[in-house]
Amino acid sequence: MGLEFAIVLISGLFLEDNRDFFEASEKNTGEWEYVGAQAPPANMVSITSVNPDTGKEYIYFVRKSN
């Protein structure tokens, strides 16, 4: 029972923390395209990967508009 609770809790926290991304994702249904490591675009909502050594944020995929 403890493992199930932990999975539900972590999933809920992830979804709540990234709500803006998922709401924007419902509107943009384009294909994902690999772009390599680059800074997140200022005009887009994104889920970033953070380099723990430098603190810099990166994205690796973008969704192209339909």
Buried (B, 14 or more C-beta within 10 A) or exposed (E): EEEEEEEEEEEEEEEEEBEEBEEEBEEEEEEEEEEEEEEBEEEEBBBEEEEEEEEEEBBEEBBEEE
